[in-house]
Amino acid sequence: MATSFTIPAETLLAIVKDLARHASHGDKSVISGIHVSIKDDGKIELAATDGYRLAVADVTRHKIDGHYPNYRQIMPRATIGVATFNGKAMLAALKAMPVDKVKGNAVTVTMNGSITLEAEGTRSSIPGAVDHLPGSDEDVMTFNRDYLMDSIKAALAVDWHGSGDVVLRFNGPCQAAVVTSVAVDPCVQSLVMPIRS
């Protein structure tokens, strides 16, 4: 049976950022990441080395009472469309979009062979490729701009290959979309719920 626990996000982020500087960035694949282990005393140990330096951090974990929701259950298994675009270009366009907080920071994304963003009367086109399953040639979804940006940033954070490309998998205007990096390993998946209008 799996044990659930929490680590404050700020604590984990600070530790990972610090340790990542000590990880190998060359061809030593075994030491090119951060090693994570759970110790018998209830602490989590993180270690990173490049063969010349070593950094180790112990984190005390806090047990959660209850069960974490089954997030795998809400991740879409199949999609009707896939949009691939440059994450940095999309972030710049989204950041420039005027949004209204009262309307949920809404940005409408239209995908019909290309990608168009629209918010508060402003339009922007993003270079990219959109593939649909037969029978569907356009999808229009509205997202909270900040949530979509956070998902794209998470995908870019693991883009160690430097392509800058991000993938948005979707099933239509009222269903969750999944944002991932093009890289298969590591793969961060962010689920983004559309705003229903």
N, C-alpha and C positions, 0 to 999 in steps of 0.2 A: 504494500500500500504506500502510495506516495505521501510525503509529508510536505505540507505547505508552510511557507514562512515569508516574512516580508523583510525587506531592507529598504530604508528610505532612499528614494530615487536620487536625491542630491548626493548622498553618501556614496552610492554605487557609481554614479557618473564621475565623481571626483576621483575615486580610486582607479577606475578604468582609464581615465584620461592620464593619470599619473603613471600607471603601470605600462600603458601603451608605448610610452617613450623608451622603455627598457626592452621591449620585445624586438626580436630580429626583424628587419625589413629586407633582408637579403633572400637567399635561396635555401636557408635552413628551415624547412617547412615545419619540423617538429617544434621549434621554438619561435615560430613567427606569430604566435598568439599569446593569449593569457590563459594560464592553466587555472582551473577552478576545481577545488575539492571541498567536500563537506567532512569536517573532522568529528571525531567521537564526542568532543566536548561541546558540540553545538555551534561551533564557529565555522565560518566559511573562509577558506584560505585561497587567495588569488596570488599567482606568481608569474613573473615575466622576466625573460632574460634574452640577451642578444649574444651570449657566449663570453662577454666581457664584463657585463653588469648584471646584477640580479636585484629585483625588487619584490618584496613579499608583503602582503597586507592580510590581516585577520579581521573579519567582520563578524560582529555578533548578530545573530539572526533572531527575530521575534516570531514565535509560533502564532499562527492564525487559528482561532477557534472557528470550526466550520469547514466547509468545502468551497474551494475556488470554483466559480462557474465554468461549465464545460465550453470553453471558447471554441474548441474545434467543431462543435456542433453548428456554430453560426458562420463559419468560414465557408464560402461557396466552393463546391467541389468542381463545378463546371461553369463555364461562362459562355455568353453568346458573342462577346466581342473583346478585342484586345487593342489598346492604344499604346504605342511606344513613342516616347518623346524625350527630348533633352531636359533633364530635371532642372538644371540651372536656368534655362530659358523659360520654362514653365513657372519657376519660382519668381523670376523677375516680372513676368507678365501678371501673375497673381498679385504680387505686392503692389503693382501699379494700379490695380483695379480699385475703383472707389466702391466701398461697401457701406451698407447701412446696418448698424448693430441691432436696430429694432427689427430688421428683417433677417436676423441671424447671420449677418456677414455673408449673404448669399451670392454665389457666383455660379452662373449657368455655363455648363460645359457641353458643347455640341460636337459630336463625333460622327462625321460622314465622309470618311476618306481623309479629312484633315481635322484639326482641332481648333475650335473657336471658343473663346471665353467672352462672357458678357455679364456686366454688373452696372446697375444704375445708368443705363444708356451708353456705356462705354464698351467697345468691342476690341478684341485683340485676337489675332491668329497666331498659332504656334506650329512650327514645322513638326511633322510627325507622321506616323503611319497608323492607320486604323484598319483592322481586319474584323469583319463580321461573319457570323454564320449565315448560310443561305437563307433568304427570306427577311433579313433585317439589314437595312442599309443606312440607318441613321439612329443615333441615340442622343437624347437630350437629358442631362441630369443636372441637378442643382445641389451644390455642396456648400458647407460652411467653409469659407476661404481659408481660415486659420487651420482648421482640421486637415484640409487637403494639403496645405503647405507643410504641416508637421509630418504628414505621411511621406511626402516627397523628400523632405530632409532626412527622415529615417532611412529611406532607400539609398540616398546619396551617401549617407554616413558609412555604409558598408560597400560602397563602390570602389574597392581597392584596385580594380583593374583600370579605373580611370575613364571608362566609356562615357559616363555622365548620363547614360540612358536609364529611363524609368519606365515601368510597365503599369498600366491601369487595366485591370480585368473587370468586366462589368456584365450585368444581366438585365439591365433596363433601368428606367427612371426611379423605381421605388424599391430597388433591391441594393444590398450592400455591394460596394466595389472594393477591390483589393489592390493596393499599391505595393509594388515590389521593385527591387533592383533587377537589372538584366542578369547580373551575376547569380549563378546557381548556388554557390557556396562562398561566403555565407549569404543566406537569404533571409531578409527581414520582410515580413508581411504585415501590412497595416490595413485594417478593415475600416472603411469610411462609409458611414451611412449618409445617403442623400437626404436633403431637406425636402419634405413633401409640401408642394404648393397647393 
